[in-house]
Amino acid sequence: MAAEEPPAPAAAPAGTPPTAEAPATASPSAATPAAKKQPDGGFSVEVPQSPPPRNPLPIGYIRELVERPRPASRVDAEPSDAGVSGAKMANDENNAGGQFTGELYSLDVSTVASADKAVEALQKFYDSGHHFIIVDASADTLLKLSDFAKGKDILLFNIRATDVSLRQEDCRANIMHVAPDRFMLADALAQYLVLKKWTNWLMVHGSTPGDLAYADAIKRAAARFGATIVDDREYQDVSGGRRDDVGTIPPGKQASSDAAFAAGGDYQIIIVADEDQLFGPYMPYRGGADARPVAGTTGLTATTWSPGHEKWGATQANNHFEKDFKRLMLPIDYQAYVAARTIGEAVTRNDGADFATIAAFIHGPELQLAPFKGIKQQYRPWDGQFRQPILIATDKVPVSVSPQRGFPHASHADIDVDTLGIDEPESRCKM
């Protein structure tokens, strides 16, 4: 005869805490309960409970909106939620994991029009308990925010400024750089072009400070990886013209006034430095001579993100983003995503720790992020730059990922991404 089942306990009134007589029922997400024998032959179930959620940890987001030149195509104009949506997606992920650890997060955005207003916004954030701040702003504004934050429990995350000086002579311990600098972007592109044996380049650059800085980064990368810039030409923008008035590539120094190219141009690819996208998009089609591939800020680019990226979970990330925000994910969204995920990961790994402990963890090697690039990533200890692979992509699809194999560097030989940008022996950063 089968043993008689013990009688089921009476149901407890709603809200009654579970007791031995009214055992709690484990939720599907709870860990496997431990069984505890009782003298009467029954047993009770001890169910680990998720810790009660704390007050949400507030993440600040300062976005500086400045007037920028109108790009050649309206397709290149950033949407009004650029960057912010990436941070929101990361915050959702932070909270999804935080429900099991008791950490929740909020995201508070302040949009400003000047550096002074950005400092005022940071003051308000700090007064209201915000210690981790994502910054979408120019280098000058970022440095003013850093000056205000000095000596305070504030850590800034740069997601916009690519200025090399921020990682060199102007580096600060209270700024983490998610955005790659121009050296990283130029090195990533140069490695791929040299690997393809496209080593003779024509440089066409604009006249803005950003264009000139990117052109300098390309020249450095060419010398570093074995390419040759056979000619260097400047495109002079004529303000007030129609957007489609962009002419041919400017002639070389020895060309006649009506020639598009200097005689005997023996380049294999055109490198464009046009960060505002004023003339670059026309270069593949108004070159005025034999067709050449175009790279740099137009055509084949080095970038942190592409809507066509599909490896290492990127398809799910792109689909998730498009579903939630009804548009494609941009590099600035990705960079804001990484910043917010950095904060969530560091807080989770240092449960209940103070600001100094969490900030030190972010600076150190224990932080390991895996944001859809196939390797674990962290920040360089010597300048606060986020170590990350860089996509080499057209406007539709990635064609490669740098660093490429076979390019040695002076230190950290086991970390290939340190072939991109400023390696430790080259650094002038004194934090």
One Martini backbone bead per residue (centre of mass of N, CA, C, O) as a GRO file, in nm:
protein
  431
    1MET     BB    1   0.097   0.035   0.021
    2ALA     BB    2   0.074   0.352   0.001
    3ALA     BB    3   0.172   0.625   0.129
    4GLU     BB    4   0.048   0.871   0.311
    5GLU     BB    5  -0.034   1.183   0.262
    6PRO     BB    6   0.008   1.471   0.381
    7PRO     BB    7  -0.160   1.718   0.486
    8ALA     BB    8  -0.266   2.007   0.380
    9PRO     BB    9  -0.230   2.315   0.445
   10ALA     BB   10  -0.358   2.590   0.540
   11ALA     BB   11  -0.445   2.879   0.426
   12ALA     BB   12  -0.323   3.183   0.428
   13PRO     BB   13  -0.359   3.486   0.469
   14ALA     BB   14  -0.326   3.766   0.326
   15GLY     BB   15   0.009   3.868   0.411
   16THR     BB   16   0.122   3.622   0.540
   17PRO     BB   17   0.386   3.500   0.659
   18PRO     BB   18   0.589   3.254   0.622
   19THR     BB   19   0.579   2.924   0.754
   20ALA     BB   20   0.599   2.605   0.850
   21GLU     BB   21   0.280   2.573   0.802
   22ALA     BB   22   0.328   2.799   0.547
   23PRO     BB   23   0.477   2.751   0.284
   24ALA     BB   24   0.666   2.876   0.051
   25THR     BB   25   0.678   2.965  -0.289
   26ALA     BB   26   0.874   2.926  -0.542
   27SER     BB   27   1.016   3.097  -0.773
   28PRO     BB   28   1.147   3.053  -1.084
   29SER     BB   29   1.406   3.254  -1.008
   30ALA     BB   30   1.489   3.095  -0.785
   31ALA     BB   31   1.671   2.918  -0.605
   32THR     BB   32   1.743   2.620  -0.495
   33PRO     BB   33   1.605   2.474  -0.243
   34ALA     BB   34   1.635   2.388   0.084
   35ALA     BB   35   1.613   2.103   0.278
   36LYS     BB   36   1.422   2.045   0.594
   37LYS     BB   37   1.395   1.838   0.843
   38GLN     BB   38   1.137   1.691   1.040
   39PRO     BB   39   1.018   1.505   1.301
   40ASP     BB   40   0.725   1.445   1.146
   41GLY     BB   41   0.833   1.397   0.826
   42GLY     BB   42   0.850   1.662   0.721
   43PHE     BB   43   0.894   1.973   0.532
   44SER     BB   44   1.087   2.261   0.456
   45VAL     BB   45   1.126   2.566   0.265
   46GLU     BB   46   1.408   2.751   0.170
   47VAL     BB   47   1.387   3.081   0.028
   48PRO     BB   48   1.554   3.282  -0.155
   49GLN     BB   49   1.554   3.625  -0.146
   50SER     BB   50   1.528   3.909  -0.281
   51PRO     BB   51   1.639   4.197  -0.235
   52PRO     BB   52   1.555   4.487  -0.152
   53PRO     BB   53   1.514   4.769  -0.304
   54ARG     BB   54   1.670   5.041  -0.362
   55ASN     BB   55   1.736   5.330  -0.426
   56PRO     BB   56   1.791   5.475  -0.701
   57LEU     BB   57   2.055   5.516  -0.903
   58PRO     BB   58   2.176   5.810  -1.027
   59ILE     BB   59   2.202   5.913  -1.368
   60GLY     BB   60   2.370   6.139  -1.550
   61TYR     BB   61   2.291   6.370  -1.837
   62ILE     BB   62   2.491   6.568  -2.055
   63ARG     BB   63   2.367   6.785  -2.319
   64GLU     BB   64   2.520   6.951  -2.586
   65LEU     BB   65   2.375   7.207  -2.783
   66VAL     BB   66   2.500   7.287  -3.100
   67GLU     BB   67   2.581   7.458  -3.371
   68ARG     BB   68   2.586   7.306  -3.687
   69PRO     BB   69   2.662   7.225  -3.977
   70ARG     BB   70   2.518   7.153  -4.266
   71PRO     BB   71   2.485   6.881  -4.419
   72ALA     BB   72   2.466   6.744  -4.731
   73SER     BB   73   2.275   6.547  -4.567
   74ARG     BB   74   1.991   6.479  -4.381
   75VAL     BB   75   2.079   6.190  -4.294
   76ASP     BB   76   2.321   6.318  -4.099
   77ALA     BB   77   2.121   6.402  -3.902
   78GLU     BB   78   2.053   6.408  -3.582
   79PRO     BB   79   1.860   6.297  -3.359
   80SER     BB   80   1.712   6.411  -3.065
   81ASP     BB   81   1.796   6.111  -2.915
   82ALA     BB   82   2.087   6.107  -2.929
   83GLY     BB   83   2.223   5.875  -2.693
   84VAL     BB   84   1.991   5.854  -2.488
   85SER     BB   85   1.883   5.581  -2.594
   86GLY     BB   86   2.131   5.415  -2.516
   87ALA     BB   87   2.109   5.467  -2.211
   88LYS     BB   88   1.827   5.345  -2.178
   89MET     BB   89   1.895   5.058  -2.262
   90ALA     BB   90   2.102   5.012  -2.036
   91ASN     BB   91   1.912   5.072  -1.798
   92ASP     BB   92   1.727   4.833  -1.847
   93GLU     BB   93   1.951   4.623  -1.798
   94ASN     BB   94   2.027   4.705  -1.517
   95ASN     BB   95   1.737   4.652  -1.396
   96ALA     BB   96   1.708   4.354  -1.470
   97GLY     BB   97   1.947   4.272  -1.277
   98GLY     BB   98   1.868   4.443  -1.014
   99GLN     BB   99   1.620   4.268  -0.912
  100PHE     BB  100   1.834   4.048  -0.780
  101THR     BB  101   2.030   4.275  -0.611
  102GLY     BB  102   1.882   4.573  -0.547
  103GLU     BB  103   1.960   4.738  -0.809
  104LEU     BB  104   1.874   5.062  -0.914
  105TYR     BB  105   1.795   5.291  -1.195
  106SER     BB  106   1.844   5.624  -1.313
  107LEU     BB  107   1.765   5.878  -1.573
  108ASP     BB  108   1.909   6.210  -1.612
  109VAL     BB  109   1.838   6.489  -1.825
  110SER     BB  110   2.054   6.758  -1.955
  111THR     BB  111   2.004   7.042  -2.159
  112VAL     BB  112   2.251   7.243  -2.324
  113ALA     BB  113   2.426   7.558  -2.467
  114SER     BB  114   2.677   7.554  -2.260
  115ALA     BB  115   2.931   7.540  -2.040
  116ASP     BB  116   2.798   7.691  -1.806
  117LYS     BB  117   2.536   7.521  -1.809
  118ALA     BB  118   2.677   7.253  -1.754
  119VAL     BB  119   2.781   7.327  -1.471
  120GLU     BB  120   2.503   7.377  -1.349
  121ALA     BB  121   2.399   7.089  -1.397
  122LEU     BB  122   2.615   6.949  -1.224
  123GLN     BB  123   2.546   7.083  -0.960
  124LYS     BB  124   2.258   6.966  -0.943
  125PHE     BB  125   2.334   6.674  -0.952
  126TYR     BB  126   2.518   6.669  -0.702
  127ASP     BB  127   2.303   6.778  -0.497
  128SER     BB  128   2.111   6.509  -0.583
  129GLY     BB  129   2.326   6.245  -0.596
  130HIS     BB  130   2.515   6.261  -0.845
  131HIS     BB  131   2.820   6.070  -0.961
  132PHE     BB  132   2.729   5.975  -1.255
  133ILE     BB  133   2.835   6.115  -1.578
  134ILE     BB  134   2.711   6.174  -1.887
  135VAL     BB  135   2.893   6.316  -2.178
  136ASP     BB  136   2.768   6.538  -2.443
  137ALA     BB  137   3.055   6.706  -2.553
  138SER     BB  138   3.293   6.911  -2.567
  139ALA     BB  139   3.610   6.955  -2.469
  140ASP     BB  140   3.579   7.223  -2.318
  141THR     BB  141   3.337   7.136  -2.145
  142LEU     BB  142   3.463   6.888  -2.014
  143LEU     BB  143   3.688   7.044  -1.862
  144LYS     BB  144   3.497   7.218  -1.689
  145LEU     BB  145   3.366   6.979  -1.548
  146SER     BB  146   3.627   6.869  -1.427
  147ASP     BB  147   3.694   7.112  -1.254
  148PHE     BB  148   3.441   7.093  -1.077
  149ALA     BB  149   3.494   6.778  -0.990
  150LYS     BB  150   3.727   6.838  -0.829
  151GLY     BB  151   3.721   6.662  -0.521
  152LYS     BB  152   3.476   6.497  -0.609
  153ASP     BB  153   3.208   6.259  -0.636
  154ILE     BB  154   3.302   6.238  -0.968
  155LEU     BB  155   3.214   6.072  -1.282
  156LEU     BB  156   3.306   6.093  -1.617
  157PHE     BB  157   3.154   6.032  -1.955
  158ASN     BB  158   3.289   6.026  -2.268
  159ILE     BB  159   3.086   6.026  -2.591
  160ARG     BB  160   3.225   6.253  -2.810
  161ALA     BB  161   3.516   6.335  -2.769
  162THR     BB  162   3.819   6.298  -2.995
  163ASP     BB  163   4.040   6.435  -2.853
  164VAL     BB  164   4.367   6.371  -2.784
  165SER     BB  165   4.429   6.569  -2.545
  166LEU     BB  166   4.239   6.418  -2.335
  167ARG     BB  167   4.474   6.172  -2.338
  168GLN     BB  168   4.703   6.371  -2.261
  169GLU     BB  169   4.768   6.676  -2.145
  170ASP     BB  170   4.430   6.677  -2.060
  171CYS     BB  171   4.412   6.467  -1.859
  172ARG     BB  172   4.172   6.292  -1.638
  173ALA     BB  173   4.063   6.103  -1.364
  174ASN     BB  174   3.739   6.205  -1.403
  175ILE     BB  175   3.774   6.069  -1.701
  176MET     BB  176   3.594   5.865  -1.924
  177HIS     BB  177   3.659   5.712  -2.251
  178VAL     BB  178   3.444   5.595  -2.490
  179ALA     BB  179   3.534   5.756  -2.700
  180PRO     BB  180   3.725   5.761  -2.953
  181ASP     BB  181   3.997   5.869  -3.090
  182ARG     BB  182   4.153   5.967  -3.377
  183PHE     BB  183   4.382   5.763  -3.358
  184MET     BB  184   4.212   5.508  -3.343
  185LEU     BB  185   4.058   5.545  -3.610
  186ALA     BB  186   4.304   5.568  -3.799
  187ASP     BB  187   4.440   5.299  -3.723
  188ALA     BB  188   4.211   5.109  -3.801
  189LEU     BB  189   4.208   5.188  -4.102
  190ALA     BB  190   4.509   5.148  -4.175
  191GLN     BB  191   4.534   4.848  -4.119
  192TYR     BB  192   4.338   4.759  -4.340
  193LEU     BB  193   4.470   4.892  -4.589
  194VAL     BB  194   4.746   4.754  -4.559
  195LEU     BB  195   4.640   4.464  -4.570
  196LYS     BB  196   4.523   4.532  -4.876
  197LYS     BB  197   4.754   4.710  -5.022
  198TRP     BB  198   4.664   5.018  -4.958
  199THR     BB  199   4.939   5.258  -4.957
  200ASN     BB  200   4.827   5.488  -5.152
  201TRP     BB  201   4.743   5.827  -5.068
  202LEU     BB  202   4.478   6.059  -5.085
  203MET     BB  203   4.437   6.377  -4.942
  204VAL     BB  204   4.117   6.518  -4.826
  205HIS     BB  205   4.055   6.833  -4.668
  206GLY     BB  206   3.942   7.041  -4.459
  207SER     BB  207   3.936   7.359  -4.248
  208THR     BB  208   3.875   7.253  -3.987
  209PRO     BB  209   3.989   7.152  -3.689
  210GLY     BB  210   3.883   6.861  -3.720
  211ASP     BB  211   3.998   6.799  -4.000
  212LEU     BB  212   4.297   6.853  -3.929
  213ALA     BB  213   4.313   6.642  -3.703
  214TYR     BB  214   4.242   6.397  -3.876
  215ALA     BB  215   4.470   6.430  -4.080
  216ASP     BB  216   4.696   6.390  -3.870
  217ALA     BB  217   4.610   6.103  -3.793
  218ILE     BB  218   4.658   5.981  -4.074
  219LYS     BB  219   4.959   6.047  -4.094
  220ARG     BB  220   5.042   5.883  -3.851
  221ALA     BB  221   4.931   5.607  -3.951
  222ALA     BB  222   5.101   5.585  -4.205
  223ALA     BB  223   5.378   5.585  -4.059
  224ARG     BB  224   5.315   5.341  -3.865
  225PHE     BB  225   5.203   5.118  -4.114
  226GLY     BB  226   5.314   5.183  -4.426
  227ALA     BB  227   5.218   5.446  -4.565
  228THR     BB  228   5.137   5.682  -4.843
  229ILE     BB  229   5.121   6.028  -4.902
  230VAL     BB  230   5.108   6.165  -5.225
  231ASP     BB  231   4.872   6.373  -5.140
  232ASP     BB  232   4.762   6.714  -5.028
  233ARG     BB  233   4.427   6.841  -4.995
  234GLU     BB  234   4.212   7.130  -4.999
  235TYR     BB  235   3.886   7.203  -4.908
  236GLN     BB  236   3.692   7.482  -5.002
  237ASP     BB  237   3.442   7.627  -4.843
  238VAL     BB  238   3.138   7.773  -4.969
  239SER     BB  239   2.943   7.977  -4.833
  240GLY     BB  240   2.591   7.974  -4.937
  241GLY     BB  241   2.564   7.736  -5.091
  242ARG     BB  242   2.460   7.475  -5.223
  243ARG     BB  243   2.470   7.145  -5.144
  244ASP     BB  244   2.529   7.066  -5.472
  245ASP     BB  245   2.808   7.255  -5.523
  246VAL     BB  246   3.005   7.042  -5.520
  247GLY     BB  247   3.295   6.967  -5.649
  248THR     BB  248   3.578   6.869  -5.719
  249ILE     BB  249   3.864   6.772  -5.656
  250PRO     BB  250   4.122   6.927  -5.578
  251PRO     BB  251   4.400   7.028  -5.698
  252GLY     BB  252   4.709   7.006  -5.730
  253LYS     BB  253   4.985   7.201  -5.704
  254GLN     BB  254   5.071   7.126  -6.027
  255ALA     BB  255   4.809   7.202  -6.140
  256SER     BB  256   4.586   7.320  -6.321
  257SER     BB  257   4.300   7.509  -6.284
  258ASP     BB  258   4.125   7.274  -6.467
  259ALA     BB  259   4.227   7.048  -6.285
  260ALA     BB  260   4.166   6.779  -6.069
  261PHE     BB  261   4.459   6.657  -6.111
  262ALA     BB  262   4.752   6.559  -6.079
  263ALA     BB  263   4.994   6.439  -6.242
  264GLY     BB  264   5.035   6.110  -6.170
  265GLY     BB  265   4.832   5.981  -5.971
  266ASP     BB  266   4.945   5.704  -5.745
  267TYR     BB  267   4.678   5.626  -5.612
  268GLN     BB  268   4.434   5.395  -5.445
  269ILE     BB  269   4.316   5.612  -5.233
  270ILE     BB  270   4.073   5.815  -5.070
  271ILE     BB  271   4.116   6.048  -4.807
  272VAL     BB  272   3.872   6.180  -4.587
  273ALA     BB  273   3.838   6.507  -4.410
  274ASP     BB  274   3.487   6.531  -4.290
  275GLU     BB  275   3.313   6.564  -4.004
  276ASP     BB  276   3.048   6.735  -4.123
  277GLN     BB  277   2.957   6.644  -4.411
  278LEU     BB  278   2.992   6.863  -4.662
  279PHE     BB  279   3.171   6.691  -4.908
  280GLY     BB  280   3.236   6.383  -4.887
  281PRO     BB  281   2.981   6.237  -5.024
  282TYR     BB  282   3.092   6.332  -5.325
  283MET     BB  283   3.373   6.199  -5.387
  284PRO     BB  284   3.298   5.929  -5.548
  285TYR     BB  285   3.141   6.127  -5.794
  286ARG     BB  286   3.350   6.411  -5.805
  287GLY     BB  287   3.660   6.357  -5.885
  288GLY     BB  288   3.752   6.381  -6.210
  289ALA     BB  289   3.852   6.074  -6.240
  290ASP     BB  290   3.955   5.802  -6.159
  291ALA     BB  291   3.843   5.556  -5.989
  292ARG     BB  292   3.809   5.549  -5.627
  293PRO     BB  293   3.833   5.472  -5.327
  294VAL     BB  294   3.666   5.569  -5.017
  295ALA     BB  295   3.784   5.717  -4.707
  296GLY     BB  296   3.720   5.784  -4.355
  297THR     BB  297   3.444   5.996  -4.328
  298THR     BB  298   3.397   5.835  -4.599
  299GLY     BB  299   3.261   5.539  -4.674
  300LEU     BB  300   3.520   5.400  -4.533
  301THR     BB  301   3.492   5.343  -4.186
  302ALA     BB  302   3.563   5.424  -3.852
  303THR     BB  303   3.371   5.254  -3.590
  304THR     BB  304   3.166   5.157  -3.316
  305TRP     BB  305   2.904   5.145  -3.517
  306SER     BB  306   2.650   4.933  -3.685
  307PRO     BB  307   2.345   4.839  -3.821
  308GLY     BB  308   2.505   4.579  -3.964
  309HIS     BB  309   2.575   4.449  -3.705
  310GLU     BB  310   2.586   4.071  -3.612
  311LYS     BB  311   2.783   4.009  -3.397
  312TRP     BB  312   2.791   3.922  -3.068
  313GLY     BB  313   2.473   4.024  -3.035
  314ALA     BB  314   2.404   4.270  -3.231
  315THR     BB  315   2.131   4.195  -3.346
  316GLN     BB  316   1.972   4.221  -3.080
  317ALA     BB  317   2.047   4.514  -3.024
  318ASN     BB  318   1.930   4.638  -3.283
  319ASN     BB  319   1.643   4.531  -3.248
  320HIS     BB  320   1.582   4.652  -2.974
  321PHE     BB  321   1.628   4.945  -3.048
  322GLU     BB  322   1.422   4.966  -3.285
  323LYS     BB  323   1.174   4.889  -3.121
  324ASP     BB  324   1.195   5.124  -2.900
  325PHE     BB  325   1.298   5.387  -3.115
  326LYS     BB  326   1.240   5.379  -3.432
  327ARG     BB  327   1.553   5.322  -3.501
  328LEU     BB  328   1.878   5.343  -3.556
  329MET     BB  329   2.184   5.267  -3.437
  330LEU     BB  330   2.434   5.472  -3.317
  331PRO     BB  331   2.738   5.549  -3.203
  332ILE     BB  332   2.633   5.739  -2.973
  333ASP     BB  333   2.452   5.521  -2.850
  334TYR     BB  334   2.670   5.315  -2.786
  335GLN     BB  335   2.842   5.497  -2.599
  336ALA     BB  336   2.615   5.539  -2.391
  337TYR     BB  337   2.573   5.245  -2.328
  338VAL     BB  338   2.854   5.183  -2.213
  339ALA     BB  339   2.846   5.384  -1.983
  340ALA     BB  340   2.594   5.269  -1.832
  341ARG     BB  341   2.709   4.977  -1.805
  342THR     BB  342   2.951   5.045  -1.637
  343ILE     BB  343   2.797   5.134  -1.389
  344GLY     BB  344   2.630   4.877  -1.340
  345GLU     BB  345   2.868   4.679  -1.313
  346ALA     BB  346   3.021   4.818  -1.080
  347VAL     BB  347   2.794   4.812  -0.870
  348THR     BB  348   2.743   4.506  -0.871
  349ARG     BB  349   3.052   4.427  -0.796
  350ASN     BB  350   2.998   4.660  -0.545
  351ASP     BB  351   2.812   4.601  -0.309
  352GLY     BB  352   2.764   4.891  -0.121
  353ALA     BB  353   2.972   5.075  -0.214
  354ASP     BB  354   3.160   5.333  -0.253
  355PHE     BB  355   3.271   5.556  -0.473
  356ALA     BB  356   3.578   5.495  -0.466
  357THR     BB  357   3.551   5.192  -0.528
  358ILE     BB  358   3.403   5.213  -0.799
  359ALA     BB  359   3.606   5.395  -0.947
  360ALA     BB  360   3.848   5.200  -0.918
  361PHE     BB  361   3.717   4.969  -1.076
  362ILE     BB  362   3.689   5.118  -1.348
  363HIS     BB  363   4.007   5.165  -1.372
  364GLY     BB  364   4.040   4.865  -1.362
  365PRO     BB  365   4.081   4.517  -1.458
  366GLU     BB  366   3.807   4.392  -1.340
  367LEU     BB  367   3.666   4.521  -1.555
  368GLN     BB  368   3.409   4.352  -1.766
  369LEU     BB  369   3.315   4.396  -2.093
  370ALA     BB  370   3.054   4.287  -2.364
  371PRO     BB  371   2.975   4.501  -2.630
  372PHE     BB  372   2.958   4.339  -2.920
  373LYS     BB  373   3.299   4.247  -2.989
  374GLY     BB  374   3.415   3.949  -2.861
  375ILE     BB  375   3.540   4.099  -2.606
  376LYS     BB  376   3.691   4.201  -2.338
  377GLN     BB  377   3.646   4.518  -2.164
  378GLN     BB  378   3.833   4.823  -2.085
  379TYR     BB  379   4.030   5.058  -1.922
  380ARG     BB  380   4.289   5.253  -1.945
  381PRO     BB  381   4.512   5.337  -1.692
  382TRP     BB  382   4.672   5.594  -1.833
  383ASP     BB  383   4.379   5.754  -1.977
  384GLY     BB  384   4.072   5.628  -1.979
  385GLN     BB  385   4.048   5.447  -2.226
  386PHE     BB  386   3.851   5.258  -2.418
  387ARG     BB  387   3.879   4.935  -2.496
  388GLN     BB  388   3.829   4.873  -2.855
  389PRO     BB  389   3.693   4.766  -3.115
  390ILE     BB  390   3.686   4.853  -3.470
  391LEU     BB  391   3.487   4.931  -3.721
  392ILE     BB  392   3.478   4.847  -4.072
  393ALA     BB  393   3.260   5.059  -4.267
  394THR     BB  394   2.987   5.117  -4.420
  395ASP     BB  395   2.661   5.236  -4.441
  396LYS     BB  396   2.571   4.910  -4.417
  397VAL     BB  397   2.852   4.744  -4.365
  398PRO     BB  398   3.071   4.541  -4.230
  399VAL     BB  399   3.419   4.430  -4.326
  400SER     BB  400   3.562   4.479  -4.040
  401VAL     BB  401   3.804   4.437  -3.759
  402SER     BB  402   3.972   4.632  -3.534
  403PRO     BB  403   4.237   4.479  -3.495
  404GLN     BB  404   4.483   4.361  -3.681
  405ARG     BB  405   4.689   4.131  -3.772
  406GLY     BB  406   5.049   4.195  -3.726
  407PHE     BB  407   5.060   4.446  -3.515
  408PRO     BB  408   5.285   4.569  -3.328
  409HIS     BB  409   5.379   4.653  -2.984
  410ALA     BB  410   5.532   4.782  -2.693
  411SER     BB  411   5.277   4.682  -2.522
  412HIS     BB  412   5.065   4.456  -2.433
  413ALA     BB  413   5.075   4.192  -2.630
  414ASP     BB  414   4.786   4.062  -2.525
  415ILE     BB  415   4.660   4.353  -2.635
  416ASP     BB  416   4.552   4.441  -2.939
  417VAL     BB  417   4.400   4.723  -2.892
  418ASP     BB  418   4.687   4.876  -2.834
  419THR     BB  419   4.730   4.946  -3.153
  420LEU     BB  420   4.518   5.166  -3.080
  421GLY     BB  421   4.663   5.448  -3.049
  422ILE     BB  422   4.782   5.512  -2.726
  423ASP     BB  423   5.041   5.392  -2.594
  424GLU     BB  424   5.202   5.384  -2.302
  425PRO     BB  425   5.491   5.489  -2.399
  426GLU     BB  426   5.344   5.753  -2.545
  427SER     BB  427   5.236   5.877  -2.300
  428ARG     BB  428   5.141   6.213  -2.144
  429CYS     BB  429   4.986   6.119  -1.910
  430LYS     BB  430   4.907   6.288  -1.579
  431MET     BB  431   4.697   6.178  -1.316
   0.00000   0.00000   0.00000
